[in-house]
Amino acid sequence: MNVIYFYLFLLLHPYLALWWISFEKAGRKSWEALLPGYNYYVAFKISCQKPWWSLLMIFPGVHLVMWSVVNVSYLRRFGHYSWIDTLQGIFFPYFLMAKVTKEEFLPMTNWANPKEVHQRSAGDHIVLFLSLPVIGHVVSWVLGMFSREKTGKKTRVKEWGDSILFALVAASIIRTYAFEPFQIPTGSMEKTLLVGDFLFVNKMAYGCKVPVTPLSFPLVHNTIPWVDIRSYSTLETLEYTRLPGFGKVQRNDVMVFNYPSGDTAVYDPRMPFGLMGHDYHGIVINESRRLFQEDPQTGNRFQNYLTYYTDSLTRAKSKLNIDSMANIAVYRDYLKNIEKWKSKARKSLAVDKIAFDSREGRLINHYGLIYRPVDKRENYIKRCVGLPGDVLEVKNSVLYINGKKAWVAPNQALRYKVYNFTESFSEASMKNMLQEKYGLEIDEIGFNRTDFYTDPSDGIFKMLLTRSELAQIKKNHPNARFELDVTKAEKDKNGQYPVYTALDNLSYFPKDVNHGNNATNFEKIRIPKKGATVKLTKENIALYRRIITAYEGHKLVEKNGQFWIDGKKRASYTFAMNYYWLMGDNRYNSADSRVWGFVPEDHVVGKASIVWFSKSPYKGVRWDRIFKFIE
């Protein structure tokens, strides 16, 4: 239901509550109850002597909390303190509002009178519980052990109920409209931002988004921790609206945004390494391949049993033995009928609730599929390297914007094959030297950071280095040879991608066998700009399919190279929003626009501004990063 109906309800509420009658009981004029906006100002003044609280009702989501506050406080001025009265005031106050028109208006609670304090005790417990279930009472009880309640003062339950409620209201407003804390969960932005960095996101930099789903549990994103249930309600919804900000998105800003591929997610709360929040469309492709290989009609046609997972062309050719002519023929059949297998995968993910987890190398049971509105999709952080209208291309790991080499972040890391470097070192001494002398890191316990390793797929020693690190190591090791680790999607003599390359193409945007993109080489594309028009062809439709359908909400039908949008035949399409291209500074270990494509403007959350705390998962607090501004 659109938020406008809720505001209309708030305007109507004073009349339904018969305030024009009960206002006179409180010594006010009846006409004051009839003026929209002003009537709430007076009601807050009557009920709790805080008229400015009425201003909080302009915030979607918060407005219903404050509506409950004014109703409960108002009814208590007429002696309705019980837990039943409190619940009615919170959820449906109209029976009591009609009743108070015939009752006496009472003074504020006399906290020195035990009878009055006892009378309102149960209702205050209800308020504290609804503000912070269970935990609020635990906090009140623990702190109560160190102090005594004083006669004539508010009870501890009342104090904590009020404090927690309005702390949550204030924090929700700040978090939604100004600044939000964010933690770096993965290494995609290393070595600019590190796993374990805690930072603030400035939502006013580009103008904060009014939440699409304002009815939400405070201070959490899309899931309530520990109980793993949805934190928001779609009962009240808003259209995309952005308030004025201090500026616009600038090229190379470090940006936080809602994950574009997160409209559908596999519900697996093992974050950040579970499936929830990851690329659902990539998971569908992986599952389609698994189902194809396990199907009795197809799997037994392979020369040997094949696992489906691959993360490089080298591994695809060796582990999958795909050079075998028999296997190539089978996979050609898969690629020819890929839409059929993707359809089966979608059904399997939704109904069977089973998926292959490549990180753990096994099938896992998950909780099914969930569908999320824009503001409740996972928060991601990357660097904005392409603006609306820019022409972008990646050649051998070098990014080009509008035909020129792009700016390189000081801590951007690229992966190099390293030769003639390790001969004079034992493995242990080399590790110590690289860590102590050059500050390179390797987490041998988990998966947090690996700056150097020997690749098991080709046996070559590799390093993940920034420009300054590369220059320093080259200077100290002049005999070492460094070569960028790149992959090219070459076509065969017939102008077609070989089968193993076509399979790898499915891992990168636009996840189409005819687009040969990968992490180190990406085709030249123009980033969509609001108002710009593009001619639609069977060659480029894969680039714009999700824009037309998922982001801008149209129905697209494709047939024989022709296109129907919302039932009308179209040869072109005009973009309704601006789009951006985001990439991680850790270019070889970043799931970014190279995987899931363009980022719509309505997904932009804010600008990452400052690291306020940092703790390595395996090395402790990084004191040098505290209060570090983000470049």
Secondary structure, 3 states (H helix, E strand, C coil): CEHHHHHHHHHHHHHHCCHHHHHHHCCCCHHHHHCCCHHHHHHHHHHHCCHHHHHHHHCCCHHHHHHHHHHHHHHHCCCCCCHHHHHHHHHCCHHHHHHHCCCCCCCCCCCCCHHHHHHCHHHHHHHHHHHCCCHHHHHHHHHHCCCCCCCCCCCHHHHHHHHHHHHHHHHHHHHHHCEEEEECCCCCCCCCCCCCEEEEEECCCCCCECCCCCCECCCCCCEECCCCEECECCCCECCCCECCCCCCCCCCCEEEEECHHHCEEECCCCCCCCCCCCCHHHHHHHHHHHHHHHCCCCHHHCCCCCCCCCCCHHHHHHHCCCCCHHHHHHHHHHHHCHHHHHHHHHHHHHHHCEEEECCCCEEEECCCEEECCHHHCCEEEEEEEECCCCEEEEECCEEEECCEECCCCCCCEEEEEEECCCCCCCHHHHHHHHHHHHCCCECCCCCCCECEEECCCCCCEEEEECHHHHHHHHHHCCCCEEEECCCCCCCCCCCCCCHHHHHHHCCCCCCCCCCCCCCCCEEEEECCCCCCEEECCCCCHHHHHHHHHHHCCCCEEEECCEEEECCEEECEEECCCCEEEEECCECCCCCCHHHHCCEEHHHEEEEEEEEEEEEECCCEECHHHCCEECC
